[in-house]
């Protein structure tokens, strides 16, 4: 009980928020992996269908298969963050260091995720434009601004929490709390 009273409240809040958010993200990535089976059953590579698909569709499917690796990486990354959060909550110095490392990796993730999302979004726009032209739309070009907005918001959903966490984890009060263990 005495350990609970000596922990700074911010450590408790940040630790539990990190653990809960990481658990949710592990589940999201697991569900994402399950959804890949649905695309595999579409049979878009079948010899009967493949010649009729626009090249952009094939590119989107290749990118979607690549994002499967991103989901597997996400599971391991968020499991690492969850373990770091648990150890940080226990005031372990290596837990604080692991959380800070995870935040720096998270900043890199922001760039990779944004780039991958933009490439997929752009390819999907090309696919839809090709389909609409095939339906008689002539020089129709489709642009979904909501998708681009979502990509930008996703970037900041990575960067802002990671940046704040790095600043928080480097505060003297936090370093003192974990250095005693």
C-alpha positions as CSV (number, residue, x, y, z in Angstrom):
1,X,0.0,0.0,0.0
2,X,2.8,2.4,0.8
3,X,4.1,1.9,-2.8
4,X,0.8,3.2,-4.1
5,X,1.0,6.4,-2.1
6,X,4.6,7.2,-3.2
7,X,3.8,7.0,-6.9
8,X,3.1,10.3,-8.6
9,X,-0.5,10.4,-9.9
10,X,0.7,11.2,-13.3
11,X,2.6,7.9,-13.4
12,X,-0.5,6.0,-12.5
13,X,-2.6,7.8,-15.1
14,X,0.0,7.5,-17.9
15,X,0.8,3.9,-17.0
16,X,-2.8,2.7,-17.1
17,X,-3.7,4.7,-20.2
18,X,-0.7,3.2,-22.0
19,X,-1.6,-0.3,-20.9
20,X,-5.2,0.0,-21.9
21,X,-4.5,1.8,-25.2
22,X,-1.8,-0.8,-26.1
23,X,-4.3,-3.7,-25.3
24,X,-6.9,-2.1,-27.6
25,X,-4.3,-1.7,-30.4
26,X,-3.2,-5.3,-30.1
27,X,-6.9,-6.3,-30.5
28,X,-7.4,-3.9,-33.4
29,X,-4.3,-5.4,-35.2
30,X,-5.5,-9.0,-34.5
31,X,-8.9,-8.2,-36.0
32,X,-7.1,-6.5,-39.0
33,X,-5.2,-9.7,-39.6
34,X,-8.5,-11.7,-39.6
35,X,-9.9,-9.3,-42.2
36,X,-7.2,-10.2,-44.7
37,X,-8.8,-13.6,-45.1
38,X,-11.9,-11.9,-46.6
39,X,-9.7,-10.3,-49.3
40,X,-7.9,-13.5,-50.1
41,X,-11.3,-15.2,-50.8
42,X,-12.2,-12.7,-53.4
43,X,-10.0,-14.4,-55.9
44,X,-8.9,-11.3,-57.7
45,X,-5.8,-13.2,-59.0
46,X,-7.9,-15.8,-60.7
47,X,-7.1,-16.2,-64.5
48,X,-10.7,-15.4,-65.4
49,X,-11.0,-12.1,-63.4
50,X,-7.4,-10.7,-63.4
51,X,-7.4,-9.5,-67.1
52,X,-10.4,-7.3,-66.5
53,X,-9.1,-5.5,-63.4
54,X,-7.4,-2.2,-63.8
55,X,-3.7,-2.1,-63.0
56,X,-4.4,0.2,-60.1
57,X,-6.6,-2.5,-58.5
58,X,-3.7,-4.9,-58.6
59,X,-1.5,-2.3,-57.0
60,X,-4.0,-1.7,-54.2
61,X,-4.2,-5.4,-53.5
62,X,-0.4,-5.7,-53.4
63,X,-0.2,-2.8,-50.9
64,X,-3.0,-4.3,-48.9
65,X,-1.0,-7.6,-48.6
66,X,2.0,-5.6,-47.5
67,X,-0.1,-3.9,-44.8
68,X,-0.5,-7.4,-43.3
69,X,3.1,-7.2,-42.3
70,X,2.4,-3.8,-40.8
71,X,-0.4,-5.3,-38.7
72,X,1.9,-8.1,-37.4
73,X,4.5,-5.5,-36.6
74,X,1.8,-3.5,-34.8
75,X,0.9,-6.5,-32.6
76,X,4.5,-6.9,-31.4
77,X,5.1,-3.1,-31.1
78,X,2.0,-2.7,-28.9
79,X,2.8,-5.8,-26.8
80,X,6.2,-4.2,-26.2
81,X,4.5,-0.9,-25.2
82,X,2.2,-2.7,-22.9
83,X,5.0,-4.5,-21.1
84,X,6.9,-1.2,-20.8
85,X,3.7,0.4,-19.4
86,X,3.4,-2.3,-16.8
87,X,7.0,-1.9,-15.7
88,X,6.7,1.9,-15.7
89,X,3.7,1.5,-13.5
90,X,5.8,-0.6,-11.2
91,X,8.3,2.3,-11.2
92,X,11.0,0.3,-12.9
93,X,13.7,2.4,-14.6
94,X,13.9,0.1,-17.6
95,X,10.1,0.5,-18.0
96,X,10.5,4.3,-18.3
97,X,13.4,3.8,-20.7
98,X,11.5,1.3,-22.8
99,X,8.5,3.6,-22.9
100,X,10.7,6.4,-24.1
101,X,12.2,4.2,-26.8
102,X,8.7,3.1,-27.8
103,X,7.8,6.8,-28.2
104,X,10.8,7.5,-30.4
105,X,9.9,4.4,-32.5
106,X,6.3,5.7,-32.6
107,X,7.5,8.9,-34.2
108,X,9.2,6.8,-36.9
109,X,5.9,4.7,-37.2
110,X,4.1,8.0,-37.8
111,X,6.1,8.6,-40.9
112,X,5.9,5.0,-42.2
113,X,2.2,4.7,-41.5
114,X,1.4,8.0,-43.1
115,X,3.4,7.1,-46.2
116,X,1.9,3.7,-46.6
117,X,-1.6,5.1,-46.0
118,X,-1.1,7.8,-48.6
119,X,0.2,5.4,-51.2
120,X,-2.8,3.1,-50.6
121,X,-5.2,6.0,-50.7
122,X,-3.7,7.4,-53.9
123,X,-3.9,3.9,-55.5
124,X,-7.5,3.5,-54.5
125,X,-8.3,6.9,-56.0
126,X,-6.7,5.7,-59.3
127,X,-8.7,2.5,-59.2
128,X,-12.0,4.3,-58.6
129,X,-11.2,6.8,-61.4
130,X,-10.5,3.9,-63.8
131,X,-13.7,2.2,-62.9
132,X,-15.8,5.4,-63.4
133,X,-14.1,6.0,-66.7
134,X,-14.9,2.4,-67.7
135,X,-18.5,3.1,-66.9
136,X,-18.5,6.0,-69.4
137,X,-17.2,8.8,-67.3
138,X,-14.7,10.0,-69.9
139,X,-11.8,11.8,-68.2
140,X,-13.4,11.4,-64.8
141,X,-11.0,11.8,-61.9
142,X,-12.1,11.0,-58.3
143,X,-10.5,12.5,-55.3
144,X,-11.7,11.7,-51.8
145,X,-10.7,14.5,-49.5
146,X,-11.9,12.7,-46.4
147,X,-9.3,10.0,-47.0
148,X,-6.5,12.5,-47.1
149,X,-7.9,14.3,-44.0
150,X,-7.9,10.9,-42.2
151,X,-4.3,10.3,-43.2
152,X,-3.3,13.7,-41.8
153,X,-5.2,13.1,-38.5
154,X,-3.7,9.7,-38.2
155,X,-0.2,11.2,-38.5
156,X,-1.0,13.6,-35.6
157,X,-2.5,10.8,-33.6
158,X,0.9,9.2,-33.6
159,X,3.1,12.3,-33.2
160,X,1.2,14.3,-30.5
161,X,1.0,11.5,-27.9
162,X,4.6,10.3,-28.6
163,X,5.9,13.8,-28.3
164,X,4.1,14.6,-25.1
165,X,5.2,11.2,-23.6
166,X,8.8,11.9,-24.4
167,X,8.6,15.2,-22.6
168,X,6.7,13.7,-19.7
169,X,9.1,10.7,-19.3
170,X,12.1,13.1,-19.2
171,X,10.7,15.2,-16.4
172,X,12.9,15.2,-13.2
173,X,10.0,14.1,-11.0
174,X,9.4,11.0,-13.2
175,X,13.1,10.2,-13.3
176,X,13.4,10.5,-9.5
177,X,10.3,8.2,-9.0
178,X,11.8,5.4,-11.1
179,X,15.4,5.9,-10.1
180,X,14.6,4.8,-6.6
181,X,13.8,1.3,-7.9
